[in-house]
Amino acid sequence: MCQVFISADPVLYQSRARSVRLHGVATSIKLENLFWQVLEEIARRDGMSVPQLCAKLHDELIEECGSVDNFASFLRVCCGRYLALQLSGGIPQDVSIPISSLNAGQVLAAEGRASVHELH
């Protein structure tokens, strides 16, 4: 089992910091290269750059929750959910389909169905 995971290209788990503007303030976010790759795919689907996507996610998180405790961890979870939702069918694997064009309720329902099946 472990061979499946330990054979990953070491470049994927190397960390890299990128500069992003959040509310006009330049900040540095450090993530593993694998997460930057997933964020690039998510951003590209909606015609954004990764910094634009990060700013949008940050703003919407602030609007919804009022604060951000650990934005880098939030971005990692976003990447994991994105990949899981692709596997469950909630987000099409066809990257030419923008995420903004999807019905959020249907996407979240697909995630809920997957979670229920995993529990049983």
PyMOL commands that set and color helices and strands:
alter all, ss='L'
color gray80, all
select helices_A, chain A and resi 2-6+10-13+33-45+50-65+71-88+99-101+104-119
alter helices_A, ss='H'
color red, helices_A
select strands_A, chain A and resi 15-22+25-32
alter strands_A, ss='S'
color yellow, strands_A
deselect
rebuild
show_as cartoon
